Amino acid sequence: MFDESLAYLLAKFAHILLFVYWLGGDVGVFYSSGFVIDPKLSRDARLTAFRIFSELDMLPRYCLALMLTVGGLLAHYGGVPHAPGQLILAVLLGPLWVLLVWAVHHYQTQPLGRSLTKFDFYFRCFMIVALIASVGYAWGEGRLRPYPWLAAKLLIFAFLIFCGLVIRVKLPRFVAGYRQLLTNGATEQSDRDMAEGMRTCRPYVLAIWVGLLAAAFIGIAKPGGGL
């Protein structure tokens, strides 16, 4: 016999793990980026730091991709009503999104990777719009009104996706500097490019951290009641 109380506890546990690994991984990525852009370090040290930076960055990406699926299951087993078919879509979303994230990274140096990167960018734009629209629709229908904190968490999640897209838009200067470091060695210009690229991303990285902490607090405090 299926035990929904156990499913609820497992979903809550997975939700906590995703938060911890997302925020912890993101902090690790930010910290290691400082070694990549440090001109005082040797070329080999900076390249090693970048490999750590690049691989560690996959962890928060996977966590983001899985968060809606786990959150949807947590809400379902906690008693939040879903629109017909919505839960099925939420369950399918996570594994497919993880697969896309993996493929973008795995094929990044190939033509397929460039196509997937473009698709991933527009998919995330779609997710922002879809989240905002679905929250508005569910609120208007009355399904989310008993759970205002859940509506807030979903809107924060849309904001986190937006911050990630802005970071992606601002990264090319860093990437250009890194390519120079990788191929022919660093120059004053490449060092400036990498440092400036990271500087312009920093506010959005911090915004993601604040958003994650706010979402976690809201999920614990549940202002407005429900669950």
One Martini backbone bead per residue (centre of mass of N, CA, C, O) as a GRO file, in nm:
protein
  227
    1MET     BB    1   0.096   0.036   0.022
    2PHE     BB    2   0.072   0.368  -0.019
    3ASP     BB    3   0.272   0.618   0.148
    4GLU     BB    4   0.218   0.955   0.170
    5SER     BB    5   0.384   1.037   0.419
    6LEU     BB    6   0.653   0.932   0.309
    7ALA     BB    7   0.652   1.095   0.045
    8TYR     BB    8   0.656   1.368   0.186
    9LEU     BB    9   0.927   1.332   0.337
   10LEU     BB   10   1.100   1.278   0.083
   11ALA     BB   11   1.036   1.544  -0.059
   12LYS     BB   12   1.145   1.727   0.165
   13PHE     BB   13   1.432   1.615   0.165
   14ALA     BB   14   1.495   1.680  -0.133
   15HIS     BB   15   1.443   1.985  -0.111
   16ILE     BB   16   1.672   2.041   0.089
   17LEU     BB   17   1.904   1.929  -0.078
   18LEU     BB   18   1.875   2.125  -0.316
   19PHE     BB   19   1.929   2.379  -0.157
   20VAL     BB   20   2.209   2.309  -0.044
   21TYR     BB   21   2.352   2.242  -0.322
   22TRP     BB   22   2.294   2.502  -0.462
   23LEU     BB   23   2.419   2.706  -0.265
   24GLY     BB   24   2.691   2.564  -0.216
   25GLY     BB   25   2.778   2.544  -0.513
   26ASP     BB   26   2.765   2.850  -0.576
   27VAL     BB   27   2.979   2.935  -0.375
   28GLY     BB   28   3.205   2.761  -0.498
   29VAL     BB   29   3.206   2.898  -0.773
   30PHE     BB   30   3.268   3.183  -0.676
   31TYR     BB   31   3.533   3.118  -0.534
   32SER     BB   32   3.688   2.984  -0.778
   33SER     BB   33   3.680   3.237  -0.968
   34GLY     BB   34   3.905   3.398  -0.821
   35PHE     BB   35   4.141   3.214  -0.935
   36VAL     BB   36   4.098   3.260  -1.239
   37ILE     BB   37   4.139   3.595  -1.217
   38ASP     BB   38   4.425   3.562  -1.095
   39PRO     BB   39   4.734   3.701  -1.199
   40LYS     BB   40   4.930   3.566  -0.975
   41LEU     BB   41   4.881   3.312  -1.104
   42SER     BB   42   4.924   3.050  -1.271
   43ARG     BB   43   4.812   2.906  -1.547
   44ASP     BB   44   4.761   2.622  -1.428
   45ALA     BB   45   4.602   2.714  -1.181
   46ARG     BB   46   4.372   2.856  -1.340
   47LEU     BB   47   4.283   2.607  -1.504
   48THR     BB   48   4.211   2.435  -1.260
   49ALA     BB   49   4.001   2.628  -1.144
   50PHE     BB   50   3.814   2.609  -1.390
   51ARG     BB   51   3.747   2.310  -1.372
   52ILE     BB   52   3.614   2.335  -1.100
   53PHE     BB   53   3.410   2.552  -1.174
   54SER     BB   54   3.266   2.394  -1.406
   55GLU     BB   55   3.183   2.133  -1.250
   56LEU     BB   56   3.043   2.270  -1.003
   57ASP     BB   57   2.819   2.422  -1.175
   58MET     BB   58   2.634   2.169  -1.221
   59LEU     BB   59   2.487   2.143  -0.952
   60PRO     BB   60   2.295   2.394  -0.957
   61ARG     BB   61   2.169   2.317  -1.229
   62TYR     BB   62   2.034   2.055  -1.136
   63CYS     BB   63   1.872   2.173  -0.903
   64LEU     BB   64   1.697   2.361  -1.068
   65ALA     BB   65   1.573   2.138  -1.258
   66LEU     BB   66   1.440   1.975  -0.995
   67MET     BB   67   1.266   2.169  -0.814
   68LEU     BB   68   0.978   2.155  -0.939
   69THR     BB   69   0.932   1.856  -0.905
   70VAL     BB   70   0.972   1.836  -0.598
   71GLY     BB   71   0.776   2.067  -0.525
   72GLY     BB   72   0.524   1.939  -0.653
   73LEU     BB   73   0.522   1.684  -0.475
   74LEU     BB   74   0.513   1.827  -0.205
   75ALA     BB   75   0.246   1.971  -0.254
   76HIS     BB   76   0.072   1.725  -0.314
   77TYR     BB   77   0.131   1.568  -0.037
   78GLY     BB   78   0.027   1.839   0.123
   79GLY     BB   79  -0.261   1.931  -0.048
   80VAL     BB   80  -0.214   2.068  -0.315
   81PRO     BB   81  -0.377   2.163  -0.582
   82HIS     BB   82  -0.402   2.055  -0.919
   83ALA     BB   83  -0.410   2.068  -1.229
   84PRO     BB   84  -0.479   1.896  -1.490
   85GLY     BB   85  -0.160   1.747  -1.557
   86GLN     BB   86   0.051   1.912  -1.387
   87LEU     BB   87   0.205   1.688  -1.233
   88ILE     BB   88   0.312   1.534  -1.475
   89LEU     BB   89   0.479   1.768  -1.587
   90ALA     BB   90   0.655   1.804  -1.335
   91VAL     BB   91   0.781   1.519  -1.337
   92LEU     BB   92   0.906   1.544  -1.631
   93LEU     BB   93   1.080   1.801  -1.619
   94GLY     BB   94   1.334   1.730  -1.457
   95PRO     BB   95   1.472   1.504  -1.629
   96LEU     BB   96   1.473   1.672  -1.895
   97TRP     BB   97   1.637   1.912  -1.786
   98VAL     BB   98   1.885   1.755  -1.701
   99LEU     BB   99   1.950   1.650  -1.983
  100LEU     BB  100   1.995   1.928  -2.106
  101VAL     BB  101   2.224   2.022  -1.922
  102TRP     BB  102   2.415   1.793  -1.994
  103ALA     BB  103   2.424   1.839  -2.305
  104VAL     BB  104   2.535   2.125  -2.305
  105HIS     BB  105   2.801   2.041  -2.166
  106HIS     BB  106   2.896   1.792  -2.339
  107TYR     BB  107   2.845   1.971  -2.634
  108GLN     BB  108   2.986   2.264  -2.625
  109THR     BB  109   3.213   2.210  -2.873
  110GLN     BB  110   2.965   2.163  -3.052
  111PRO     BB  111   2.712   2.230  -3.261
  112LEU     BB  112   2.496   2.104  -3.077
  113GLY     BB  113   2.563   2.280  -2.829
  114ARG     BB  114   2.476   2.553  -2.953
  115SER     BB  115   2.181   2.472  -2.999
  116LEU     BB  116   2.116   2.393  -2.704
  117THR     BB  117   2.182   2.665  -2.576
  118LYS     BB  118   1.962   2.821  -2.724
  119PHE     BB  119   1.726   2.649  -2.627
  120ASP     BB  120   1.774   2.687  -2.323
  121PHE     BB  121   1.730   2.989  -2.316
  122TYR     BB  122   1.429   2.987  -2.424
  123PHE     BB  123   1.321   2.792  -2.214
  124ARG     BB  124   1.369   2.981  -1.971
  125CYS     BB  125   1.189   3.205  -2.070
  126PHE     BB  126   0.936   3.033  -2.069
  127MET     BB  127   0.939   2.959  -1.766
  128ILE     BB  128   0.893   3.240  -1.659
  129VAL     BB  129   0.620   3.288  -1.792
  130ALA     BB  130   0.477   3.029  -1.692
  131LEU     BB  131   0.497   3.085  -1.391
  132ILE     BB  132   0.350   3.353  -1.378
  133ALA     BB  133   0.089   3.257  -1.519
  134SER     BB  134   0.018   3.018  -1.326
  135VAL     BB  135  -0.005   3.184  -1.071
  136GLY     BB  136  -0.225   3.376  -1.171
  137TYR     BB  137  -0.434   3.157  -1.240
  138ALA     BB  138  -0.445   3.009  -0.961
  139TRP     BB  139  -0.529   3.261  -0.807
  140GLY     BB  140  -0.790   3.324  -0.963
  141GLU     BB  141  -0.918   3.037  -0.897
  142GLY     BB  142  -0.804   2.972  -0.576
  143ARG     BB  143  -0.576   2.749  -0.526
  144LEU     BB  144  -0.346   2.962  -0.394
  145ARG     BB  145  -0.473   3.140  -0.166
  146PRO     BB  146  -0.405   2.943   0.086
  147TYR     BB  147  -0.085   2.974  -0.055
  148PRO     BB  148   0.102   3.243  -0.070
  149TRP     BB  149   0.392   3.126  -0.027
  150LEU     BB  150   0.394   2.953  -0.286
  151ALA     BB  151   0.368   3.181  -0.485
  152ALA     BB  152   0.629   3.321  -0.397
  153LYS     BB  153   0.825   3.087  -0.465
  154LEU     BB  154   0.763   3.077  -0.770
  155LEU     BB  155   0.849   3.371  -0.828
  156ILE     BB  156   1.137   3.339  -0.728
  157PHE     BB  157   1.216   3.122  -0.930
  158ALA     BB  158   1.184   3.301  -1.176
  159PHE     BB  159   1.403   3.500  -1.081
  160LEU     BB  160   1.639   3.298  -1.083
  161ILE     BB  161   1.632   3.242  -1.383
  162PHE     BB  162   1.681   3.533  -1.469
  163CYS     BB  163   1.959   3.567  -1.338
  164GLY     BB  164   2.093   3.341  -1.505
  165LEU     BB  165   2.054   3.483  -1.779
  166VAL     BB  166   2.215   3.737  -1.719
  167ILE     BB  167   2.480   3.594  -1.669
  168ARG     BB  168   2.501   3.474  -1.952
  169VAL     BB  169   2.512   3.753  -2.100
  170LYS     BB  170   2.779   3.855  -1.922
  171LEU     BB  171   3.011   3.623  -1.989
  172PRO     BB  172   3.172   3.664  -2.263
  173ARG     BB  173   3.414   3.825  -2.151
  174PHE     BB  174   3.524   3.600  -1.978
  175VAL     BB  175   3.554   3.389  -2.205
  176ALA     BB  176   3.755   3.548  -2.376
  177GLY     BB  177   3.977   3.556  -2.159
  178TYR     BB  178   4.003   3.249  -2.122
  179ARG     BB  179   4.089   3.175  -2.409
  180GLN     BB  180   4.354   3.324  -2.393
  181LEU     BB  181   4.468   3.163  -2.155
  182LEU     BB  182   4.446   2.880  -2.297
  183THR     BB  183   4.613   2.937  -2.566
  184ASN     BB  184   4.842   3.202  -2.503
  185GLY     BB  185   4.780   3.345  -2.257
  186ALA     BB  186   4.792   3.600  -2.060
  187THR     BB  187   4.668   3.931  -2.047
  188GLU     BB  188   4.571   4.232  -1.960
  189GLN     BB  189   4.304   4.213  -2.116
  190SER     BB  190   4.208   3.931  -2.020
  191ASP     BB  191   4.205   4.003  -1.721
  192ARG     BB  192   3.996   4.226  -1.750
  193ASP     BB  193   3.771   4.058  -1.875
  194MET     BB  194   3.734   3.857  -1.644
  195ALA     BB  195   3.687   4.059  -1.414
  196GLU     BB  196   3.446   4.210  -1.547
  197GLY     BB  197   3.262   3.971  -1.590
  198MET     BB  198   3.237   3.903  -1.285
  199ARG     BB  199   3.139   4.179  -1.183
  200THR     BB  200   2.863   4.184  -1.348
  201CYS     BB  201   2.757   3.910  -1.206
  202ARG     BB  202   2.751   3.946  -0.894
  203PRO     BB  203   2.462   4.064  -0.832
  204TYR     BB  204   2.315   3.800  -0.939
  205VAL     BB  205   2.438   3.601  -0.749
  206LEU     BB  206   2.338   3.738  -0.489
  207ALA     BB  207   2.037   3.724  -0.568
  208ILE     BB  208   2.021   3.418  -0.559
  209TRP     BB  209   2.089   3.383  -0.262
  210VAL     BB  210   1.858   3.554  -0.153
  211GLY     BB  211   1.631   3.393  -0.289
  212LEU     BB  212   1.688   3.122  -0.154
  213LEU     BB  213   1.659   3.219   0.139
  214ALA     BB  214   1.372   3.327   0.110
  215ALA     BB  215   1.239   3.061   0.020
  216ALA     BB  216   1.317   2.900   0.271
  217PHE     BB  217   1.176   3.078   0.480
  218ILE     BB  218   0.891   3.064   0.360
  219GLY     BB  219   0.869   2.749   0.378
  220ILE     BB  220   0.878   2.756   0.694
  221ALA     BB  221   0.673   2.990   0.777
  222LYS     BB  222   0.414   3.024   0.606
  223PRO     BB  223   0.274   3.278   0.514
  224GLY     BB  224  -0.089   3.255   0.542
  225GLY     BB  225  -0.072   2.954   0.539
  226GLY     BB  226  -0.080   2.629   0.509
  227LEU     BB  227   0.030   2.310   0.573
   0.00000   0.00000   0.00000
